[in-house]
Amino acid sequence: MVADGRELFLLLALLCNGTHEAQIRFAFNLMDADESGRISETEVHLLVKTLTSAAYRVNILTRLATPAEVTTITESVFAGLKEKQRDAIAERKRQRRKRRALERRRELEARVAAKRRTFHSVVQQRRRIHQMQKRAKARSRLMGQPVVTSPSAEARSSSSDEEEEPGMCGAGFGL
């Protein structure tokens, strides 16, 4: 019964007293031959082949796994991984769509709030102007002076002082 180095290290990884995570990390680093941080299908195939061979040599398995069985095991591992990967990708897409919808809703709410603030400030400004006009009317009635309610009326008033149009009284009264 001769074992190669990988078999020996895999058996040690499974039998050592470290935490489960440490055992998995050790086995992963051992099998990640190209040190890419990922185990490829080829590396999984080699892992399955090595584990079945090691299990046969220490009498856990009664016969050596055939290449077809090793391939079937490898494909089933990757089929499960691909399904989980598809589910994970779909979940990430759902989360991304949800996040975008939330961002769009917040952006829309911010725009609506800004428009409301603008609308309310315009309304308040118009109210102030209206109140100022009322006060100006009241003062002018008390003092007997003409009331100019807007800049355009004021402009008409100053131009009518210079050139009176027929039919105009020339005072430039406005509301």
C-alpha positions as CSV (number, residue, x, y, z in Angstrom):
1,M,0.0,0.0,0.0
2,V,1.8,3.1,-1.3
3,A,0.3,6.5,-1.1
4,D,1.5,9.6,-3.0
5,G,2.1,13.0,-1.3
6,R,-1.4,14.4,-2.0
7,E,-3.1,11.4,-0.6
8,L,-1.1,11.6,2.5
9,F,-1.7,15.3,3.0
10,L,-5.4,14.9,2.4
11,L,-5.7,12.1,4.9
12,L,-3.7,14.3,7.4
13,A,-6.1,17.2,6.7
14,L,-9.1,15.0,7.5
15,L,-7.5,13.4,10.6
16,C,-5.8,16.4,12.2
17,N,-7.2,18.0,15.3
18,G,-7.6,21.6,13.9
19,T,-11.0,23.2,13.5
20,H,-13.2,22.1,10.7
21,E,-12.6,25.4,8.9
22,A,-8.8,24.9,9.2
23,Q,-9.0,21.4,7.8
24,I,-11.1,22.6,4.8
25,R,-8.7,25.5,4.3
26,F,-5.7,23.1,4.3
27,A,-7.3,20.8,1.9
28,F,-8.4,23.7,-0.3
29,N,-4.9,25.2,-0.5
30,L,-3.5,21.7,-1.2
31,M,-5.9,21.2,-4.1
32,D,-5.6,24.7,-5.6
33,A,-2.7,23.6,-7.7
34,D,-2.5,26.9,-9.8
35,E,-3.0,29.0,-6.6
36,S,-5.8,31.0,-8.3
37,G,-7.9,31.1,-5.2
38,R,-10.5,28.9,-6.9
39,I,-10.7,25.2,-7.5
40,S,-11.3,24.4,-11.2
41,E,-13.2,21.4,-12.5
42,T,-9.9,19.8,-13.4
43,E,-8.6,20.3,-9.8
44,V,-11.9,18.8,-8.4
45,H,-11.5,15.8,-10.7
46,L,-8.0,15.3,-9.4
47,L,-9.3,15.7,-5.8
48,V,-12.0,13.1,-6.3
49,K,-9.6,10.8,-8.0
50,T,-7.0,11.2,-5.1
51,L,-9.6,10.8,-2.4
52,T,-11.2,7.7,-3.9
53,S,-7.7,6.2,-4.4
54,A,-6.7,7.0,-0.8
55,A,-10.0,5.6,0.5
56,Y,-9.4,2.4,-1.5
57,R,-5.8,2.1,-0.2
58,V,-6.8,2.4,3.5
59,N,-9.7,-0.1,2.9
60,I,-12.5,2.5,3.2
61,L,-13.6,1.6,-0.4
62,T,-13.6,-2.1,-1.5
63,R,-12.6,-1.2,-5.1
64,L,-10.9,1.6,-6.9
65,A,-13.2,4.1,-8.6
66,T,-13.3,3.9,-12.4
67,P,-12.5,7.1,-14.4
68,A,-16.2,7.3,-15.4
69,E,-17.3,7.2,-11.8
70,V,-14.7,9.9,-10.9
71,T,-16.0,12.0,-13.8
72,T,-19.6,11.5,-12.7
73,I,-18.8,12.6,-9.2
74,T,-16.9,15.6,-10.4
75,E,-19.8,16.6,-12.7
76,S,-22.4,16.2,-10.0
77,V,-20.3,18.4,-7.7
78,F,-20.1,21.1,-10.3
79,A,-23.8,20.7,-11.2
80,G,-24.7,21.4,-7.6
81,L,-22.2,24.3,-7.5
82,K,-23.6,25.7,-10.8
83,E,-27.1,25.5,-9.5
84,K,-26.1,27.3,-6.3
85,Q,-24.2,29.8,-8.3
86,R,-27.2,30.5,-10.5
87,D,-29.3,31.0,-7.4
88,A,-26.7,33.3,-5.9
89,I,-26.5,35.3,-9.1
90,A,-30.3,35.5,-9.3
91,E,-30.4,36.7,-5.7
92,R,-27.8,39.3,-6.3
93,K,-29.7,40.6,-9.3
94,R,-32.9,40.7,-7.3
95,Q,-31.1,42.6,-4.5
96,R,-29.6,45.0,-7.1
97,R,-33.0,45.7,-8.7
98,K,-34.5,46.2,-5.3
99,R,-31.6,48.6,-4.4
100,R,-32.0,50.5,-7.7
101,A,-35.8,50.8,-7.2
102,L,-35.2,52.1,-3.7
103,E,-32.7,54.6,-5.0
104,R,-35.0,55.8,-7.7
105,R,-37.9,56.1,-5.2
106,R,-35.7,58.2,-2.9
107,E,-34.5,60.3,-5.8
108,L,-38.1,60.9,-6.9
109,E,-39.1,61.7,-3.3
110,A,-36.3,64.2,-3.1
111,R,-37.3,65.9,-6.4
112,V,-41.0,66.0,-5.2
113,A,-39.9,67.5,-1.9
114,A,-37.7,70.1,-3.7
115,K,-40.7,71.0,-6.0
116,R,-42.9,71.3,-2.9
117,R,-40.4,73.6,-1.2
118,T,-40.2,75.7,-4.4
119,F,-44.0,75.8,-4.7
120,H,-44.4,76.7,-1.1
121,S,-41.8,79.4,-1.3
122,V,-43.4,80.9,-4.4
123,V,-46.8,80.8,-2.7
124,Q,-45.3,82.4,0.4
125,Q,-43.6,85.0,-1.7
126,R,-46.9,85.8,-3.5
127,R,-48.7,86.1,-0.2
128,R,-46.0,88.5,1.1
129,I,-46.3,90.6,-2.1
130,H,-50.1,90.5,-1.8
131,Q,-49.9,91.6,1.8
132,M,-47.4,94.4,0.9
133,Q,-49.8,95.5,-1.8
134,K,-52.7,95.6,0.6
135,R,-50.7,97.6,3.1
136,A,-49.5,100.0,0.3
137,K,-53.1,100.5,-0.7
138,A,-54.2,101.2,2.8
139,R,-51.4,103.6,3.3
140,S,-52.1,105.4,0.1
141,R,-55.8,105.7,0.9
142,L,-54.8,107.2,4.2
143,M,-52.3,109.6,2.7
144,G,-54.1,110.2,-0.6
145,Q,-51.3,109.0,-2.7
146,P,-51.5,106.8,-5.8
147,V,-50.9,103.1,-5.4
148,V,-48.2,101.4,-7.5
149,T,-48.7,97.6,-7.2
150,S,-46.1,96.2,-9.5
151,P,-42.9,97.2,-11.3
152,S,-44.7,97.2,-14.6
153,A,-47.4,99.5,-13.3
154,E,-44.6,101.7,-11.9
155,A,-43.0,101.8,-15.3
156,R,-46.3,102.7,-16.9
157,S,-46.6,105.4,-14.3
158,S,-43.2,106.9,-15.0
159,S,-43.7,106.8,-18.8
160,S,-47.2,108.3,-18.5
161,D,-45.7,111.2,-16.7
162,E,-43.5,111.9,-19.6
163,E,-45.9,111.3,-22.4
164,E,-49.6,111.1,-21.7
165,E,-51.7,108.9,-23.8
166,P,-55.1,110.1,-24.8
167,G,-57.8,108.9,-22.5
168,M,-55.4,108.2,-19.6
169,C,-55.5,110.2,-16.5
170,G,-51.7,110.0,-16.2
171,A,-51.6,108.8,-12.6
172,G,-50.8,105.1,-13.4
173,F,-53.1,103.7,-10.8
174,G,-53.1,99.9,-10.6
175,L,-54.5,97.2,-8.4
